[in-house]
């Protein structure tokens, strides 16, 4: 008697896939935890420890993803990461049929009698939400509103009744899975007016505790930029003050973000010199990095931002 199927091999393959999908976050050497960051972290951890999912909402550049990973690391559980995608369906969260398994058994125990038996079964592959619910991982769903609302319907029962509905193709006796008691979920999202962002269901938002983020306070922006660029504090403070004043100019008060501060700091460190109005390198870096939305902000038909940047540099 012989068989062409090895269930043990398939189990090892599934375990390997699940291991690749999971991560254990750790704070980087340049991570900065100021009083502002610690306050948000403590609030989020309190909500999660009680059992509620946390939702970090806010414009780009306000540290949503960084905070999500920082909070997840504090929980000291394996993290499953999902990025929102407009092409997502529920199967991309729960799992789907990934092929089939064919088995053939040839019985030639009696020499004059040959018995052949063939079976074919579908192979089900769990996706990250199912694995997280089963193993009790921390799920970080980054920019979840980039997925279409119907794709996220599976979360409604997971977050409220702690039950995950499982399609009948999965090889289990029941049509649902009880969510592991250690399962936690952290979501992030950009404002609805951003390109590619969907309006989510009210039922979904009602299940989340939303922490609305804005730009960091000045001290946090200084500390983060110093850690990322290794520039002296005096130079970093000048960069931060220019960026913070520039946010009040024009029609989009969310930009430039702290990413611009870090970029200016890193480039200035690489090219040399300090943050001074007498340093032409610094002036050109600021023009290049901060020259955003110039077509939308004009004065007398001329772009306003380059002139505004020069004014702020001259005021140093």
N, C-alpha and C positions, 0 to 999 in steps of 0.2 A: 504494500500500500504506500502511495506517495501523495504529497500535497504541494501546491505551488504558492502557498500563502504563509507569511510569517507575521503573526500579530505582534510578536515582541519587537520586531524591527519597526513596525508602524508606531508603536508606543514610544520608542526612542526618538523617532522623527518628530512626533508631536511635542514631546518634552523639549527637544532642541529648539523648535519654533517658538514655544512659549518663553523659553529662556532668553532668546534673542529679542523678543518684544518687551521684556521687562528691564528696568534699570533701578539702580539704587543711588539716588542723588546725594551728593556731598557738596558742601559749600566750598567754593574756590578760594584760593589764597587771597584774592583781592576783593572778596565779598565784604560789604560794609553793613553793619547793623547799628544804625543810629537809633535815637529814641523814637523817631517817626516810624522807622521800619519795625522796631520791636513792638510798638503799640499795635500796629496792624497785624503782626504775626500772632501776638497774644490773643487778640480778638478772634482771629480765624481759627486758632487751635482750640479755643473754648467752644466755638460752634461745632467744630468737627468732632471733638471728644464727646459732646452730647449726642452726636449722631446726625447732625444736619450737614448737607452739602454746602460748600462755600462757593460764591461766584464773585470773582474780581472783575469789575466792569470799569471801563474808562478809555480815554483816547490812547493812541499809539505813543509809546515812549514813556509811559507812566509806571513801568516795572511790573506789569501784571504777571507775565510768565515767570519772571525771576522770583517774585514773591510766591507764586504757586509752587515752584520747586523748593523754595526755602521752607515753606510750611510743610510740604510733603516730606522733606528730609527730617523735620522735627518729629514726625509720626513714626519714623524708624520702621517703615514697612516698604516692601518692594513696590515700585511705581510702574504703572502701565500708562503710557503716553499716547494720546490720540490728538491729531490735528484736524480741525474742522475742514470739510471739503464739500463743495457743491455737488460733486458726483456721488457722495455717500448715499447708500441705502441702509435699511436696518440690518441687512446681512453683513455689511462692513463693520458693524459693531458686535453683532451676536455671533455670526458664523454662517457658513454656507456649505453646500455640497461641493467638494473639491475634486471629484472624480469617482471612480468606482474600484471595487476590489473583486477580482475574479478568482475563484478557487476551483481546482479540478482534482478529483480523487479517482485514481485507477486501482481497482481491486482485482488482482490476479492471483488470489490465494489458491483457488482451484485452477490448475493449468488449463483445463478445457473451457473455463468460464471466465470471461472478462466483463467486469462491471465498471462502468464509468459514470461518475456523478459530477455535475458542474453546478456551481452557484455563483451569483453575481450580486453584490451589495454596494450601495453607495457609501462613500467615505465622507464623513462630516468633519470639518475643520472649525474648531472654536476660534472666534476672534476676541479682541482684547477685552471688551466689556464682559463677556462670558467668563473669561479666565480670571479677571479681577474679582467678579462676584463669587466665583468658586473658591479662589485662593485667599480672599480677604486682602487684596492689594489696595493701594491708594491709586485711584484713577485721576489723572490730570488730563482734562479735555480742553485743549488750547484753542481759543477762538471757535467755540462750539457753534456760534451763530452763523458761521460760514457754511455749515451743513444745513440742508433743507429741513424745515420743522418736522416733517413726517419721518425723517430718518432718525430723529431723536425720541420718537414715541416710546421706545423701549425703556427709557429712563423713568417714565411716569410711574410705573409699578415698582421699579427698582428703588426709587427714592422714597416712595410713600409706603407701599405694602411690603417692601423688602423681598419682592418676588420677581424673578426674571422669566418671562414667557419664552419657551424654547420651541422651535419648529419641530414637527413630528419626525423629520429626517434624522434628527440626532438620536444616537443609540442609547436612549434612557427609557425608563418605564413611564415617566410622568411627562406632562407637557409643560412643566415649569421647573425652576430651580430656586431653592431658598438661598437668599443672599447671605454670604458669610458675615458674621457679626462684626468683624474687623474691617469690612469694606468701607472705604471713605471716598468721596468724590470732590474734586476741586475743578471749577470751570473758570474760563476767562473769556471775555468778549470785548469787541470794539463797539463804538456807537453805531446805531442803525443807519445813520446817514453815510457811513463809509461804503465804498464800492465793494460789492460782493458779499455784503452782510444781509442776512435774512431777519425778518421780525419773527421772534420765537413765540411759542404758544404761551398764553397766560397761565395755563395749568402747569407748565414747566417752570416758569418764573416764580410761581406761587410756592414751589417746593424748595427754592434756593434762598439762602441768606446772602444778599448782595452787599458787597463792600465796594462802594464807589471810590475810585482812585483819581487823583489829579496829579499834577506835577509834584515832585518831591519838594520839601521845604529847602531853603537855601543851604542850610548846613549839610543836609544829606547830599545835595547835588555837588557841593564842594568835596565832601569826603569820597563820594563815588568816583568823581573825575580824577581826584588825586590818586586813588588806588589804581585806576585803569591806565593813567598816563605817566605816573611818576614825576609829574611836574611839581615845583614848589607851590606851597599854598598861596603865596602872593600872586603868582601868575594865574593859578586856577580861579581864584576869586574874581579876577578881572574878566576872565572868560565867562564865568557864571553870570556876572552882573550884566554883561552885554547881551547874553542870550535871554535872560529873564526880562530885560527891558524890551527886547525885540519882540517878545511874545505879545506885547500890548499893541503892536503895530499891525494894521491891516485887518483883513476879514476873517482870518483863521488864527485865533488866539492860542491854539494848542501847539503850534509850531513856531520856532524850532524846539525840539525836545532835548533831553539830556544826552541823546545819542550824538547830537551836534557838539555838545560840550566835550564829550569824550573824543570825538574825531579830531576836533581842533587841538586838544591837549596832546593826543598821540602824535599827530603830524608835527606839531611845534616841537615836541621832544625829539623827534627824529631829525628834523631839519635844523634844529638849534636856535638859540636866541630866546628872548623872553616875550611876555605879553605886554608890549609897549607900543605906543603910537609911533615911536621913532623906528620901529622894526618893520621894514617893508614886507618881510616874509610873513610876519604875523597878520599884517593888514590884508595881504593877498589870500592867506588861508581862510580868514574870516569871510572875505567876499565869496570865495568859492563854496565854502561849506554852508554858509547862512543865506545865500542868495536863493531863497525859496519863494515860489508863488509870485514871481516878479510881474507876470502878465496881469495879475489880479489887483496889484497895488501900484497905482500910478499917480503922478502929480504933474499936471500940465502935459499929459501924454507921454511922460518919461517914467521909467520904472523907479519906484520910490525906495526899494529895499537897499540897493547899493549906496545911495546917499545916506540913508538912515544908519547903515552899518558904519560908514565913515564918521558920521556925527558921534555915534556912541564910542568909537575908538578914540576920537579926538578928546572926548570928555574923560578919558581915563585919568 
